[in-house]
Amino acid sequence: MALEAVQERETIESLSKKHEVHPNQILRWKKELTENSSKVFSSETKPDKSAQLIDELYKQIGQLQVDNDFLKKKLT
């Protein structure tokens, strides 16, 4: 919808009726798209914090599984 709003082929009012979204929401999306679209094509690569967090959590899960298996063997 933000792309449609930027293209301005239809009015914001007609887009809001078509997609059943409030016009203010479409305007916010349009503004956000126009302000942040350059970031999509920038050559700077920032590490994704969520991906790093997921990797760390998988490492912890793996370590806990190894510890758990070790303790199970010691108990039997």
C-alpha positions in Angstrom: 0.0 0.0 0.0 2.9 2.4 0.7 4.2 1.8 -2.8 0.8 2.5 -4.2 0.6 5.7 -2.2 4.0 6.8 -3.4 3.1 6.1 -7.0 0.0 8.4 -6.5 -2.0 6.6 -9.2 -5.0 6.6 -6.7 -5.9 9.0 -3.9 -5.2 8.1 -0.3 -8.9 8.0 0.3 -9.5 5.5 -2.5 -6.6 3.3 -1.3 -8.0 3.3 2.2 -11.5 2.2 1.0 -9.9 -0.4 -1.3 -7.8 -2.0 1.4 -10.0 -1.1 4.4 -7.2 0.8 6.2 -7.5 4.2 7.8 -6.0 7.0 5.6 -3.7 8.1 8.4 -2.1 4.7 8.5 -1.4 4.8 4.8 0.1 8.2 5.1 2.4 7.0 7.9 3.5 4.0 5.8 4.1 6.3 2.8 6.2 8.7 5.0 8.2 5.8 6.5 8.9 4.4 3.0 10.0 7.6 1.6 12.3 8.4 4.6 13.8 4.9 4.9 13.9 3.6 1.3 17.5 4.7 0.9 18.6 2.3 3.7 17.4 -0.6 1.7 19.9 0.1 -1.1 22.8 1.4 1.0 26.1 -0.6 0.8 26.6 -0.5 4.6 26.1 -3.9 6.1 25.1 -3.8 9.8 25.1 -7.0 11.7 21.5 -8.2 12.5 21.2 -8.2 16.3 18.3 -10.7 16.2 20.3 -13.1 14.1 23.2 -12.8 16.5 20.9 -13.4 19.4 19.4 -16.5 17.8 22.9 -17.9 17.1 23.9 -17.3 20.7 20.7 -19.0 22.0 21.3 -22.0 19.7 24.8 -22.3 21.2 23.4 -22.2 24.7 20.8 -24.9 23.8 23.4 -27.1 22.3 25.6 -26.7 25.4 22.7 -27.5 27.7 21.9 -30.6 25.7 25.5 -31.8 26.0 25.5 -31.2 29.7 22.1 -32.9 30.1 23.3 -36.0 28.2 26.5 -36.1 30.3 24.5 -36.0 33.6 22.1 -38.7 32.4 25.0 -41.0 31.6 26.5 -40.3 35.1 23.2 -41.1 36.9 22.8 -44.5 35.2 
